[in-house]
Amino acid sequence: MLHPTHDILDKALVIKLAIFDVDGVLTDGGLHFGSNGQEYKVFHARDGHGMKMLQHTGVRIGIITGRTSLVVDHRMKDLGIIDVYQGQQPKLPAYEHLLQKCKLQPHEIAYVGDDLVDLAIMQRVGLAITVQDAHPLVKQHAHWITPNVGGRGAARDVCELIMEAQGTFKALLESHY
């Protein structure tokens, strides 16, 4: 993991909810369709394990994505993520609903996006994160950029950043030995 600044660690210290976009963050952004129209997505196992570990520490995870896919439903169910908002165009109403539902303040929320549709939320959260291969304008508005690209470890980078800042990563790591 790239060494985050003290400012980034301070922001990550108070995070109670991490919200992730899907296409371009949890996947590489490619859209794969079979001849029958069935959509396929590739998720990285380490990203999923990081999300499970983060939830285990008490940080809630949410998903807000512009597309709708049964594949996302299946993967999020597998990860135990219940706050899944699909087909959100624009995304801001879903963010506002989740903020009220969880009774949190914006500074307690991290959002991970990669494209222009994510900027409205990124400008309203305490910790705005983007992936290494994000749109250049999104990178300009991010507090932190992951070392890895979307779909290839970026979500794990985010989870480990939050756990490191909150002092929970070392104990989780030791439990795997």
ABEGO torsion letter per residue (X at the ends): XBBBBAAAAAAAAABABBBBBABGAABAGBBBBBAAGBBBBBBBAAAAAAAAAAAAAGBBBBBBBABBBAAAAAAAAAAGBABBBBGBOBAAAAAAAAAAAAGBBAAABBBBBABAAAAAAAAABABBBBBAABBAAAAAABABBBABBBGAGAAAAAAAAAAAAAGAAAAAAAAAX
